[in-house]
């Protein structure tokens, strides 16, 4: 039986483990082998001002999570997702789509206007979000400049 919950700090170890598992292999290949760096990242994105973190438990185990915040904008108040992931062994089975639907229902009940997120356009997540009704913002770009050599 699945249980949709709001995640709190008691879930930090499970959140870090799920995140590491979800992004370690293909197609992301993120190296989160430094446990201190991983835990600091999870704490940063899950514990900020107006943090709002959702989880999906299956038999008491965290199998999906969305880490983000409520963000006020001139067009309305949104749920900004910093990270969303589903356990690799649950992907491709509708778990992510069901989880996203539960998130949408929850933020609608909070009176929020929408969901904002970013992803890479060359990864399967891009198609997942399109399939789930997200529209690409063609005028929005992200910038990055590496300053450490």
C-alpha positions as CSV (number, residue, x, y, z in Angstrom):
1,X,0.0,0.0,0.0
2,X,1.3,3.4,-1.0
3,X,1.2,6.4,1.4
4,X,1.7,10.0,0.2
5,X,3.3,12.1,2.9
6,X,5.0,15.4,3.7
7,X,8.7,14.6,4.3
8,X,10.4,15.9,7.5
9,X,13.9,15.7,8.8
10,X,13.4,12.2,10.1
11,X,13.4,11.0,6.5
12,X,16.8,12.6,5.6
13,X,18.8,9.3,5.5
14,X,16.1,7.7,3.3
15,X,16.0,10.8,1.1
16,X,19.8,10.8,0.6
17,X,19.8,7.1,-0.2
18,X,16.9,7.4,-2.7
19,X,18.5,10.4,-4.4
20,X,21.9,8.7,-4.7
21,X,20.2,5.5,-6.1
22,X,18.1,7.5,-8.6
23,X,20.9,9.6,-10.0
24,X,23.9,7.3,-9.8
25,X,23.4,5.2,-13.0
26,X,22.3,5.9,-16.5
27,X,21.3,8.4,-17.8
28,X,22.5,10.8,-15.1
29,X,25.8,9.2,-13.9
30,X,26.0,11.6,-10.9
31,X,28.8,10.7,-8.5
32,X,27.3,11.2,-5.0
33,X,29.9,8.9,-3.4
34,X,30.8,11.5,-0.8
35,X,28.2,11.0,1.9
36,X,28.9,14.4,3.6
37,X,28.4,16.3,0.3
38,X,25.2,14.3,-0.4
39,X,23.7,14.9,3.0
40,X,24.5,18.6,2.9
41,X,22.8,18.9,-0.5
42,X,19.7,17.1,0.6
43,X,19.5,19.2,3.8
44,X,20.0,22.4,1.7
45,X,17.2,21.8,-0.8
46,X,14.8,20.2,1.6
47,X,15.2,22.6,4.5
48,X,15.0,26.1,3.1
49,X,12.5,28.9,3.6
50,X,9.0,27.7,2.6
51,X,10.3,24.2,2.0
52,X,7.7,21.7,0.8
53,X,8.8,18.1,0.4
54,X,6.6,15.2,-0.6
55,X,7.3,11.5,-0.4
56,X,5.7,8.3,-1.5
57,X,6.1,5.4,0.8
58,X,5.6,1.8,-0.3
59,X,5.6,-0.7,2.6
60,X,7.2,2.0,4.8
61,X,10.1,2.6,2.3
62,X,10.6,5.9,0.5
63,X,10.2,5.1,-3.2
64,X,9.6,8.6,-4.6
65,X,10.3,12.2,-3.4
66,X,9.9,15.7,-4.5
67,X,12.0,18.3,-2.7
68,X,11.1,21.9,-3.3
69,X,9.6,25.1,-1.9
70,X,6.6,27.4,-2.2
71,X,7.7,30.4,-4.2
72,X,5.8,33.7,-4.5
73,X,5.8,35.3,-7.9
74,X,3.9,38.2,-9.5
75,X,1.7,35.7,-11.5
76,X,0.9,33.7,-8.4
77,X,2.3,31.3,-5.9
78,X,3.9,28.1,-7.2
79,X,5.5,24.9,-6.0
80,X,9.1,25.0,-7.3
81,X,10.6,21.5,-7.5
82,X,14.3,21.4,-7.0
83,X,14.6,17.6,-7.2
84,X,12.1,14.9,-8.0
85,X,13.0,11.2,-8.3
86,X,11.6,7.7,-8.2
87,X,13.4,4.6,-7.1
88,X,15.0,3.0,-10.2
89,X,13.2,-0.3,-9.6
90,X,9.9,1.6,-9.6
91,X,10.4,3.6,-12.8
92,X,8.4,2.8,-15.9
93,X,5.5,1.4,-13.9
94,X,3.4,4.5,-13.5
95,X,4.7,5.3,-10.0
96,X,6.1,8.7,-11.1
97,X,2.9,9.7,-12.9
98,X,0.8,8.7,-9.9
99,X,3.2,10.6,-7.5
100,X,3.0,13.7,-9.7
101,X,-0.8,13.5,-9.7
102,X,-0.8,13.3,-5.9
103,X,1.5,16.4,-5.7
104,X,-0.8,18.3,-8.1
105,X,-3.8,17.5,-5.9
106,X,-1.9,18.6,-2.7
107,X,-0.7,21.9,-4.1
108,X,-4.2,22.6,-5.6
109,X,-5.7,22.1,-2.1
110,X,-3.1,24.6,-0.8
111,X,-4.3,27.2,-3.3
112,X,-1.1,27.2,-5.3
113,X,-1.2,28.2,-9.0
114,X,1.3,25.8,-10.6
115,X,4.5,23.8,-10.5
116,X,7.9,25.0,-11.8
117,X,10.9,22.8,-12.4
118,X,13.9,22.4,-14.5
119,X,15.3,19.3,-16.2
120,X,17.7,18.3,-19.0
121,X,16.2,18.0,-22.4
122,X,18.3,15.0,-23.3
123,X,17.1,12.8,-20.4
124,X,14.0,10.6,-20.0
125,X,12.7,13.0,-17.4
126,X,12.1,15.6,-20.2
127,X,9.6,13.2,-21.9
128,X,8.1,12.3,-18.5
129,X,7.2,15.9,-17.7
130,X,5.8,16.5,-21.1
131,X,3.7,13.4,-20.8
132,X,2.4,14.7,-17.5
133,X,1.2,18.0,-19.0
134,X,4.3,20.3,-18.4
135,X,5.0,22.8,-21.1
136,X,8.5,24.0,-22.0
137,X,9.2,27.6,-21.3
138,X,10.9,28.6,-24.6
139,X,12.0,32.1,-23.3
140,X,13.5,30.7,-20.1
141,X,17.2,29.8,-20.0
142,X,19.6,28.7,-17.3
143,X,23.1,29.9,-17.1
144,X,26.2,28.5,-15.4
145,X,29.8,29.6,-15.2
146,X,32.5,27.4,-13.7
147,X,35.0,29.5,-11.6
148,X,37.0,26.7,-10.0
149,X,39.8,25.3,-12.1
